[in-house]
Amino acid sequence: MKKYSFYGFILSSLLFSCSAEQNMPQVNITPVPLSCTQSDGNFEWNSKTRICIASPQINRGMVEAALQDSPLPREFTQDAGNNMIVLQLDSTLQQPQSEEGYTLQVSPKRVTIKARSQAGLFYGLQSMKQITDPVASHIQGVDITDAPRFPYRGIMLDVSRHFRSVDFVKKQIDLLSSYKMNRLHLHLTDAAGWRLEIEKYPRLTEYAAWRKQAIWKDWWNGKRELCEKDFPDAYGGFYTKEDIAELLEYAALHQMTIIPEIEMPSHSEEVLAAYPELSCTHKVGAADFCVGNEKTFEFLENVLSEVIEMFPSEYIHIGGDEAGKAAWKTCSLCKKRMKDENLTSVDELQSYLIHRIEKFLNSKGRKLLGWDEILEGGLAPNATVMSWRGEEGGIKAVRAGHHAIMTPGEFCYLDGYQDAPYSQPEAIGGYLPLNKVYSYEPVPDSLSIEEKNLFLGVQGNVWTEYIPTDEHMEYMLYPRAIAIAEIGWTIPENKSWNSFYERILKETAQWKLQGYSPFEISEEIGNRPEALDTLAHLAAGKKVTFNKPYWKNYPANGELTLTDGLRGGWNYNDKRWIGFVGDDRMDVTIDLEEVKDIHSVSATFMQICGPWVFFPTKVIISGSTNGKDFQTLTEIDHKVVKDDLVSFKDFGWKGDASVRYIRYQAQPDKTYGGVQFVDEIVVE
């Protein structure tokens, strides 16, 4: 594994507070510690400085891993004294009581790190590294007591859509663990490729791990063909059991738990291409396992048994999201299963699978973790929910007494654009700048203390449909993943966006010297200019009647959206773009309250073809004085062209008219359909 320069942790000339309070000591540590005071004098090391292993239980491999890129001396001793960095395990440590907490005291004579666990010592060493000046050969004088807010602080890497090497994963463990992240969730299986050796089912790696196009988008938009491993130019790969053992050993030294994800019952096209008898149709192309087939459970339990043998993690992630379930409704085996088990819906059929898999995992001493769709049809007794479709799944889970991990797409999906789309490499869509990630608060105030305590933590996810290269993946990860790290570690009252931003400005430059490829936050363009100000116009604040309903999944500001004066940003996830879908095309009427002379009516639509967001093919704008008799002001025809851009287009009318009511209609293209998003109807 390549070593990366310690100079990523150089103490910058810009010092900043450990907390949001301006009178707190200036200490350069990310994530911000629980408490710190600046002490007199620095610790200066020299060739005689030693690292004292004061407790025999301390793993020297962990210490070497923590200091692998540090200029500090590596001479070890067991005898405490001056001119030393003393490491001590103390199970009776009163403050902090957290198993991952630590105390760090730096004086001119010595550095002392105490913790209840190896993890605490590791994190104490990370904080020490960040206040080390390798040029002056000193460590800043401090007295720190620190502990994480949440026990789960994670990042998910999708290695199915585009495979990543062992060395790449190790490299991310290096940086993530240095910011006290402790969970790495690997999305190992999906339609685009199976990425884990399973000895009992060799076709998973001989066939299901390979496809004919390297770029996921080309494969997805084509025939979606998998191929044999030895097919010319076959793209793919998988982790052998030896690879996993190597990764786990490396992760353990860095206090990182790796959680494997094996998707079920859907997102399983690659499995069902290799073993089509496990689908309802027995044909290639199916996405859902047949829940009525006992061979499905034989397969899943055999696979999970090997996964459990490889991975020691408490949790096994089973996916559970976006199951189509259509084939279950007509499958004779599924219908029989529903009858035999007294199930009334296909949602309950999915719940049957989740319950049964959880019982199997529990029998092996493991716990089930799944996306929030595992709530549908009834949640398994001991399952933990990872809430991605907003926060509702997590809230519902904790109110039912279950643990939850928050990872809502609005704040935690790091595969979306982090700056103006025209300035960025292609992404799946979205707009998630660093400041919005950092603003996320995972625990709603509306919950009781007992319910709040059931939140385990927070996770950022990097789906890689549109992220083909290692460099691109790092670009999407950093610095946003470090914002997730501070959310997970630092208590809210110690957070400060201004402080974090200044730290990241310095640290991003150092990551580049270490060999990473982060987004350069200093060059950020920012949000769509139209979204920065409130717009005044004749229809502002006026009532809008929706002749056809808007899409409840994207209600924005509800009935106020189209005249609230707020323009949308770079993406529809900012709650300013209202959605219209299917036959419920846009058809609204604005009441200006009195007849007025108007000279223009316009509305802006967006197009992002990846998530199936399209411009309208026809817009009709009409006016009326009485709300009954409308005269057409204009009809606009538009040819919808599918492309890879994020685009915005105004559809409007200019002229002279006297009206009280304005009707605005937008028709979807018959070929693409999709979703229409509009932010404001501007009347001048």
N, C-alpha and C positions, 0 to 999 in steps of 0.2 A: 504494500500500500504506500503510495507516494506521501511524503510528509509535506505539510504546507507551512509556510513561514509564520512564525509567531508574531511578526510585525503587524498582523491584523489586530493585535491587542495593544498596540502602542498607545500610551497615554497621550491623547491629543492636547493641543494647546487650549482647546475649548473645553472648559470644565463645566459640569452641570450638576444640578441637585439630585440627591438620591430620591427625592420626593417632589411633589408639586409645590411644596412650601418653599418660598424663596430664602428663608432664613436657615434652611437645613444645610448641612455640610456639602461641599462640592466634591463628589466622588463619581468617577466614570465607570458605572457598572450597568449592564443590561442583561436580564431584566432588573428593574429597580428593586433593591433589597427591602425587606420588611422594616428594618431600622438601621441607621448607621450614624456614627459620630466620627468626626475627624480628630485624630490624636496628634500629639506633638511629635515631630520627627519622623523620618522615613527609615525603613530597613534597607541597608545597603549590603549587597552580597559581594563576595569575592571568591577566590579560588579555594578558600578553606571552608566555605559555607556547606553545610550538610543538611540532608533531609532526614529528620528523626522519625522513625516508625515506632511510636511510643506504645502501640498496641500490637501484639503479635498477630491478631486476626486480620490486620489490614492487608489487603491484596496489593502487592507491589506492582502487579500487572496493571491494576486500575490506576495507580499513581503514575506509572509510565505512560499510560494512555492519556491521562489528563494533562500531562506535561510534554506530550510527544512533539510539540512544535515550540517549546519554550526554551529560552536561553539560560534558564536557571540551572545551577549545578545539579548533578544526578548522583552524587555520592550519598549513600545511605548509611545510617547508624541507628542503633537502638538506645543510645545513651543521650538523654536530653541535656542541653546546655545552651550557651549563647551562640550567636551567629548561626542559627538553625531555623529551618522551617519544620515545626513540630506538628505531626499529625496524630490525633488521638481519638479513638473510639470510646464513647462513654454512654452506656445504656441508661444511666441515671440522669443524664443531662436534663435539667428542668426547663430551660429556655434555649431554643424552641423545643417543643415536645414532638414536633413532626419528625417522622422517620427520614425525611429528605432534607430536614433543616440542618443548619450548621452555625457555628460562631467563628468569626475571623477577627483576630486581634493582631495588629501590626505595630510593633514598637521598634525603636532603634536597635534593641538587643536581639529580638527574635520575632518570628511569625508563628502564631499558634492557630491551628484549625481543629475544632472539636465537633463531633457529630455522633449521632446515635447509630449511623449506618455507613456502609461504603458509599452509598449514593450521596449522603450529606457531605462526606469528605470530598467527593468528586466535584460537587457543586461549589464547595468552598474554594477548591483549587481553581475553578473557572473564574470565580470572582477575583481571586488573588491575581490571576494572570491579567485580568482586564485593568488592574491598577498597577501593573508592573511597567516600568520604563526601562527597556533594554539598553537604551543609549546611555542613560545615567546610572544604570545598574542599581536601581532602587525600587522598592515597593512602597506605595503611599501609606502613610500612617492612618489607620482606621480602627474602629471597633464596631463590628457588624454582628447583628443577630438576624438571621434570615430563614425563611421557610416559604414553601409554595402555597398559593391560594388554593389550587386544585391538585389532586393526585394524578390526574390524567391530562397530559399536555402533548398533543400529538399532531403528526402530519401523515396524510395518506398519499402514497405514490402509486399511480396507476401504471403498472408494468405490463399490462395485457395489451393495450392498444399499440404501445411502442415499448419494446423490451429494453431493459437497462442492465448493464453488467454488474457483477459483484463489486468491482472497484468503484463504479459510480455510486452505488448505494452506500458503500463505506465512506466515500467522500462526503455525502450528505449527512451521514451520522456524525462525522467530525464536526461540521459546522452547527448542526441542530443541537447536538448535546452540549456544545460550548455555551449555548444560550438556555441550557437547562430543560430542553425538551426531552421527554422520557418515553414516548411511544412512537413507533414507526409502523403504520398500518400499510401492508402491501396488498394491493388489489391484483391478485394473481390469476384470476380467471375471468374471461368475458368472451363475447363472440369473436373478437379479433385474435384470440390466441390463449391457449392454456400454458402456464409458465412454471409448473412444478412437477418434478418427477414423481410418479406414482407407479411403483413396481408392479402392482396387480393389474394395472390397465396401461400397457405400453403404448396403445394407440393415442393416448393423450399427448404424448411427447413425440411420437413418430409422425403423427398427422395433425392433431388438433393444435399443435404449437406453431404451425407454419402456414403462411399464406402467399399468394402470388404477387401481391403488391406491397412494397415496403411502406408507402404512405397510406395511413389509415383511410383518409378521405377518398383516395383513388380506389381502394379496396371496397369501401362502403358504397360508393356511388357506382361501382361496377357490378360484377356477378357475385362478389363476396365469396370467392372460392378459396378454400383451404387446399393444401397440397402435401405431398409426401416430403419428408425431410430432405431427400436427395434431389428434389425437383430443381432444375436450373434456376438460380437467382431466388430461391425460396427465402422469404423473410420470416424471422421469428427467433426462437430461442427459449430456453427454460433453465431453471435452476436445478442442478442435481442435488442429491441429498448431501453430498460433500460440500457443495456451494452453500447450502443452507447452514450446515454445521459451522462453516467458516464465518458466515455472516453473523450467526448467533453468538459465536465466541467474541467477535469484534464488538458487536452491539452490547454484550454484557459488560465488557470492560469499560464501555462508555455509558453504562447505566441506562441503556435503551432497551426496552422490550419490543420485540417484533411481533405484530399480530397478523396472522395470515387471514385472507378472505377467500373463501370458496363460494362462489355465487350459486344460489338456488332460490326459488324454483325456476327463475328466469335468467336472462342474460347468459344462456347456456347453449347457444348455437354451435359453438365449437365442440362441446361434449357430444351433442346430439348428432353432429356430422360424423363423429367417430363411432358413436354407439346409437344409431337411430332408433333402435328398439326401445330406448328409454323415453321416447316422446309418444304423444298420443297418436300421431299419424304414422310413425315409423318411417318418416321421410326426412331427408336432409332439408334444412331451412327452418325447422321448428326452434323456438326459443325457450319453451317451458318444458320442464320435466313432466312426465305423466304421473300424477300423484296417486292414481288408482292402481298403478303397476307396482307390485312388491319388488320387482327387480330394480326399480328406482331407488328404493330404500336400501337394498343390498349394495348397490353401487355407492350411494352416498355414505353409508356407514363404513364401507371398506376404504373409501378415499379419506374420510375423516379420521379413521384409525391410523393411517399412515401419516396424516398431517399432525395428529397428536403426538405420534412418536418423534416427529422432527422438531416441533415447536413446543417449548415449555410454557408458553403464555397462558395466563389464567383464562383469557377470552379466545374464542374462535369466532371469527366474523363469518356469517353465512349469507350476507347480502340481503335478499328478500325484497328488493325493490323492483318496481315497474313490471310486474308480471302481467302479461296480456290476458291470460286465463280463458281466452275464447275457445280454444280447443277442448278445454275441460267440460264445457257445456254440452258437447255432443259426443264426447268419448265414452264408450260403454263402460270401460273400467273405472273412469272417474265418477260416472253416474252411480255405479254400483257402490263405490267407496262412500259416496255421499249418503246413499240409502242405508248402508250398513252402519254408518257412524252417526246417523240422524243429523246430517248437515243440511242446512237450508239454502246455502249460497256458495258460489265459488270462492268468496272471501273466506268463508269458514273452512273450505277445503284447503286453502293456503295455510290457514291457522293450524289445521290438522298436521300438515307437514312440519311447520315450525315447532309445534308442541312435541311432535315425535322426535325430531332432530335434537331438540333441547334435552329431552329425557335421555337420549343416547349420550350427548355430551356430558350431562351431569353424571351419568354412570361411569364416565371416564375421569371424573374429577375436574371437568372444565365447565365454563359458563358460555352461554350463547350471547352474541352481540350481533345486532342487525340494524339495517336502515329502518326508518320509522314506518314503512309499510307493514312491518311485522305486527303492528297494532291491529291491522285489519282482520276482522273475524274473531278477535280476542287474543290478547297477548299471553305468551307462554309464561308459566309461573315465575321463573327466575331470570327471565331475559332482561338484557339491558338494551335500551333504545338509543341509536345514534340519529339525532334529529336533523334532517337535511332540507326538508320541504318547509322551511320556516322553523319557528320555535314550537309550533302547536304540538308536534309529536312528543317532544321532550317534556312539555308541560303536562300533557295527558299522562305520560308514563309516570312522572313523579307523583302526580295526584293519585295514581293507582298504587303507589308504594314501590315503584321500580326505579332503578338507577337510570340516569340519562347522561349522554354526552352531546353537547351542543355543537353543531356544524352546519348552520343554516347557509344555504347557497348565497343569500344576499350579502353575507359578510365573510364567508369562509371558503368559497369556491375560487381557488387561485388560478383557474384555467381561463378566466375572463380577462378582458383588456384591463390594464392598470393605468392607462393614459389614453389620450385621444386616439381612437382606433386607426386613423390615417397615419399615425406616427409609429405604429406598433407592428410587430410580426403578426400574422394571421392568428386569430383565436376563435373559439367557439361562439363568442359573443360576450354579452355582459360588459359592465364597467365597474371595476372594483379597485379604486385607488387606495393607496396606503393609509390615508387618513380615515377612510371609511372602515377598513379592517380594524384599525386601532380603536375606533370608537365603539366597537362591539362590547356589550355587557351581557354575559351569558345567563345571568340569573335574574328573572323578572321579580320586581318588587311585590307583585300581587300574591306571591306564594307565602306559605307559612315557613317558619324556621325549619321545621322538620322536613318539609318538601324541598326547601333550598339545599339542605344537606344531602339530598339524594343526587344532586348534580355532581358528576365525577370530574367534569372538566370540559375542555374545548379542543377542537381539531380543525386544521386546515386541510383541504383536499385539492390535489392536482390531477385532474382527469386529462388524459393525453391524446384525445382524438386529433387535435390540431397542434400537437407538440412533438414533432418527430425526432428532434436531436437532443442530446444531453445539454448543450449550451442553452437551448430554448427552454428546457425544463428548469434549469437553474435561474434563468431570467424571470420566469413566472413565479418561482419560489421566493426569491430574495429581492427586496427586503420584507415582503408581506408575511412570510413565515415567521420572521422575528417579531412582528407585531402580534401574531398569535402566541408566541412564546411569552411576551410580556403580559398579555391578557391572562394567560394561564398561571403565571407565577405571581404577579404583583397585585396587591390589594388595590381596589379602585381609587382610594384616596391618595395613593402614592403615584398614580399615573399622571403624566402630563404630556400632551401631544407636542407642545413646543420643545420640551426637553427630548422626547423620543426622536423627533425629526432632526434635531441638531446632532444627536448621537449617530443616527443612521447616515447622515451626510458624511460623517467621518469614516464610519465603519464600512460603508459600501465601497469606498475607494480602497480600503485595505483588503476587502474580500477579493477584489480584482487582482491585487498583488499576490494573493494566495492561490490564484488559479480558478476562481469562480467567475461566473458570467451574470452578475446581477443587473437588474434594471437600474439605470442611473437616475436616482431620485432628484438630483440637482438639475436635471434637464426636463423635469416634468412640465407638461403643457397645462394640464388641468381639465376641468369639466368644460362641456360645450358652452360657449359664451352666452348663448340664449338662456341658459339655465341659471345665470348668476343674478338676474334682476327680476323684480316683479313688474309685469307689463300692464299698463293702463290702456284701455280701449273701450269702445262703446258697449260691448257685451260683457265687460268685466263685472262679475257679481250677479249677473242676470240668470234667471231660472232656465234650466235646460230640461226638456222633456225627451226621454229616450223612447222613441217609437218602437225600437227593438232593443232588448236588454244588452248591456255590456257584459263582457266575460267576467264571471265572478272570480276567476283565478287572478285577474289583474284589474282590480277595481280602482286603483290609484286613489283619488280623493272622492270617489263615488260620483254622485250627481253634480258635485261642484267642480269636477275636474276640468271640464272644457271651457269654463269661464272664471277660473280662480286666479288668473293672471300669472300662473307658474308654467314656464316652459320646461320641457324635459331635457335631461342630460344625454350622455352618449348611449344609454341603454334603457330598456323598459323596466329594469329592476330598481329604478330609483323612486318608484311610486308616484311618478308624475305623468306617466303614459298610461292611458286607459285602453284596454284591449277589446277587440271585437273578433269573434271567431265563427266559422261555419256559416250557416244560413242567417245567423244573427248579425248580419252585416251592419255597418254603421248607418243609422238613420235617426237623426236628432233634430229637434226644433228649439230655437232660442227665442225667448220672449224679451224684447227690448223695453217692454212696459208702455211704450208710446211710439207713435209713428215718428221715425227719424230719417233724415237724409244720410244715406250711406254711400261710400265710394269704393270700398273693398271688403271682401270676405275671404279669409284664407285659413288653412290648417296645414300643419306639418305632419307628415307620415315618415316612418322609418322603414328601412328594409335591411334585414340581416338573414340571408337565405339559409344559413346553417341551422338555426333553430326554427326555421319555417315562418319567418316574419317577412311579409311582402307588401309592396305598394298596392294600392287599389288599381283596378283596370279601368274604372269609370267613376267620375265624381259628378254629382248633380247638385247645384246650388240654386235654391229658389227663395222667393220673397213673397210676403203677404201682408196686407194691412189688417185683416180680420182673423187670421189663423185658419181659414178654411180654403180660401181661393188663392192658390200659390201660382206665381208666374216664374218660369225658369229664367234665371239670370245667366247661367252658363252650364254647359255639359262638357266635361273634359275627358277625353279618351286617352288612355295611357297603355303602352305595350310593356308588360312586365317581363323583364329579362333577369334570369337567374345568374348571379355572379358571386364573387367571394368578398364583396365589399360591405362596409357598414355605411349606409347611405341615408340621406334625409332629403325630402322633396316637398315643396309647398304646392298645394293644389288650391287655386283660388280664382276669384273674379275681381275685376276692376271695372268701374263704370259709375253710373249715377242712378240711384233708385231711392224711393221713399217707402219704407216698410216698418212694420212693427215686429213681424215674425220672420225668422230666417231658418230655412230647412236645409240641412246638409246631409247628403247621402253619399256613401262610398261603397262600391261593389267590388268583391274579391275576384281575382282572376280564376277562371274555371279550371285551368290546368294545374295551378299550384294551390289555390285556396289559401290555406294557412291562416295566420293571424294578422290583423291590422292593429297598429298602435298609433294613437293620436294624442297630442299633449294639450292643445288649446285652439279654439276657434277665435280668430282675431278679427274684429269688425272695426273698421275705421270709417 
